[in-house]
């Protein structure tokens, strides 16, 4: 059962990664379109900046669980690396608990925010303002799952990851 849940979430995460990549490309294209129209034709569409901002919000929020899974989030590694490996594993477990708690705050507070923002609209596109914020609970749910999955990594697997990372960094010039 856990394997099925894990596969479902990994599939959803992969789809969200592709969605984030598409949003980055769309944001770049929209901004280029806006710049060309503004400086070449002296006319800028009213919707372009608003849509680019929504895409940037979505891209940033969808990138949070991806960054946690790939371990590219901000961390204080100088102190962490001075700990023995068993202590590093325990600190990592604590960090993933905190990250999961933050994901829960994002999920529940984000859902409240979305509900509140359904009453207003974005000025240029007239879309519901909730469109900007619906990504917060989605990202929170994915962050909770990612943190829980990483929290329950056995110590032996943790050692294998640490050794793989140290081999990668020692191979770099």
C-alpha positions as CSV (number, residue, x, y, z in Angstrom):
1,X,0.0,0.0,0.0
2,X,2.8,2.4,0.9
3,X,4.5,1.6,-2.4
4,X,1.4,2.6,-4.3
5,X,1.1,5.9,-2.4
6,X,4.7,6.6,-3.0
7,X,4.4,6.0,-6.8
8,X,1.3,8.2,-7.0
9,X,3.1,11.0,-5.2
10,X,6.2,10.6,-7.3
11,X,4.1,10.7,-10.5
12,X,2.4,13.9,-9.2
13,X,5.7,15.4,-8.3
14,X,7.1,14.6,-11.7
15,X,4.1,16.2,-13.4
16,X,4.5,19.3,-11.1
17,X,8.2,19.5,-12.1
18,X,7.2,19.6,-15.8
19,X,4.5,22.1,-15.0
20,X,7.0,24.3,-13.2
21,X,9.4,24.1,-16.3
22,X,6.5,25.0,-18.6
23,X,5.6,27.9,-16.4
24,X,9.2,29.2,-16.5
25,X,9.2,29.0,-20.2
26,X,5.8,30.7,-20.5
27,X,6.8,33.4,-18.1
28,X,9.9,34.1,-20.2
29,X,7.9,34.2,-23.4
30,X,5.3,36.5,-21.9
31,X,7.8,38.9,-20.6
32,X,9.7,38.9,-23.9
33,X,6.4,39.5,-25.7
34,X,5.6,42.4,-23.4
35,X,9.0,44.0,-23.8
36,X,8.8,43.8,-27.6
37,X,5.3,45.2,-27.7
38,X,6.2,48.0,-25.3
39,X,9.5,49.2,-26.9
40,X,8.9,48.4,-30.6
41,X,5.2,49.1,-30.9
42,X,4.7,51.4,-27.9
43,X,1.8,49.2,-26.7
44,X,1.9,46.8,-23.8
45,X,-0.9,44.3,-23.1
46,X,-2.6,44.8,-19.8
47,X,-2.6,41.1,-18.9
48,X,1.0,40.2,-19.5
49,X,2.5,41.5,-16.3
50,X,-0.2,40.0,-14.1
51,X,0.1,36.5,-15.8
52,X,3.9,36.6,-15.5
53,X,3.5,37.4,-11.7
54,X,1.1,34.5,-11.2
55,X,3.4,32.2,-13.1
56,X,6.4,33.3,-11.0
57,X,4.4,32.6,-7.8
58,X,3.4,29.2,-9.0
59,X,6.9,28.4,-10.1
60,X,8.4,29.4,-6.8
61,X,5.9,27.5,-4.7
62,X,6.1,24.3,-6.8
63,X,9.9,24.5,-6.5
64,X,9.9,24.2,-2.7
65,X,9.2,20.5,-2.4
66,X,11.4,19.8,-5.4
67,X,14.3,21.6,-3.6
68,X,13.7,19.6,-0.4
69,X,13.7,16.3,-2.3
70,X,16.9,17.1,-4.1
71,X,18.5,18.6,-0.9
72,X,19.2,21.9,-2.6
73,X,17.5,24.0,0.1
74,X,19.5,26.4,2.3
75,X,21.3,24.8,5.1
76,X,24.2,25.4,7.5
77,X,26.5,22.6,6.5
78,X,29.6,23.9,8.2
79,X,28.3,23.0,11.6
80,X,26.3,20.0,10.4
81,X,29.3,18.4,8.9
82,X,31.2,18.6,12.2
83,X,28.7,16.2,13.8
84,X,29.3,12.5,13.8
85,X,27.2,10.6,11.1
86,X,24.6,9.3,13.6
87,X,24.1,12.8,14.9
88,X,23.8,14.2,11.3
89,X,21.0,11.6,10.7
90,X,19.2,12.7,13.8
91,X,19.5,16.4,12.9
92,X,18.2,15.5,9.4
93,X,15.2,13.8,10.9
94,X,14.5,16.9,13.1
95,X,14.9,19.2,10.0
96,X,12.4,17.0,8.0
97,X,9.9,17.2,10.9
98,X,10.2,21.0,10.9
99,X,9.8,21.1,7.1
100,X,6.8,18.8,7.4
101,X,5.3,21.2,10.0
102,X,5.9,24.1,7.7
103,X,4.1,22.1,4.9
104,X,1.1,21.6,7.2
105,X,1.0,25.4,7.9
106,X,1.1,26.0,4.1
107,X,-1.6,23.4,3.5
108,X,-4.1,24.7,6.1
109,X,-3.4,28.4,6.1
110,X,-3.1,28.3,2.3
111,X,-6.6,26.7,2.1
112,X,-8.0,29.4,4.3
113,X,-6.3,32.1,2.1
114,X,-7.7,30.5,-1.1
115,X,-11.2,30.4,0.4
116,X,-10.9,34.1,1.4
117,X,-9.5,35.2,-1.9
118,X,-12.3,33.7,-4.0
119,X,-14.3,36.9,-3.3
120,X,-11.9,39.1,-5.2
121,X,-10.6,39.2,-8.8
122,X,-7.3,40.1,-10.4
123,X,-7.5,43.6,-12.0
124,X,-6.2,42.9,-15.5
125,X,-7.5,39.4,-16.3
126,X,-10.5,39.4,-14.0
127,X,-9.5,35.9,-12.8
128,X,-10.4,35.0,-9.2
129,X,-7.5,36.1,-6.9
130,X,-7.6,32.5,-5.6
131,X,-5.7,31.5,-8.7
132,X,-2.6,33.2,-7.3
133,X,-2.8,31.3,-4.0
134,X,-4.2,27.8,-4.8
135,X,-0.6,26.6,-5.3
136,X,0.2,27.2,-1.6
137,X,-1.9,24.3,-0.3
138,X,-0.8,22.1,-3.2
139,X,2.9,22.8,-2.4
140,X,2.2,22.3,1.3
141,X,0.8,18.8,0.7
142,X,3.7,17.8,-1.5
143,X,6.1,19.3,1.0
144,X,4.5,17.2,3.8
145,X,4.8,14.0,1.8
146,X,8.4,14.7,0.8
147,X,9.4,15.5,4.4
148,X,7.7,12.4,5.7
149,X,9.3,10.2,3.1
150,X,12.7,11.6,3.8
151,X,12.1,11.5,7.6
152,X,11.8,7.7,7.5
153,X,15.0,7.1,5.6
154,X,16.8,4.3,7.4
155,X,20.2,5.1,8.9
156,X,22.0,2.7,6.4
157,X,20.4,4.4,3.4
158,X,21.4,7.8,4.9
159,X,25.0,6.5,5.1
160,X,24.9,5.5,1.4
161,X,23.6,9.0,0.4
162,X,26.3,10.7,2.5
163,X,29.0,8.5,0.9
164,X,27.6,9.2,-2.6
165,X,27.6,12.9,-2.0
166,X,31.2,12.9,-0.6
167,X,32.4,10.9,-3.7
168,X,30.7,13.5,-6.0
169,X,32.3,16.5,-4.2
170,X,35.8,14.8,-4.1
171,X,35.6,14.2,-7.9
172,X,35.2,17.9,-8.6
173,X,38.4,19.9,-9.2
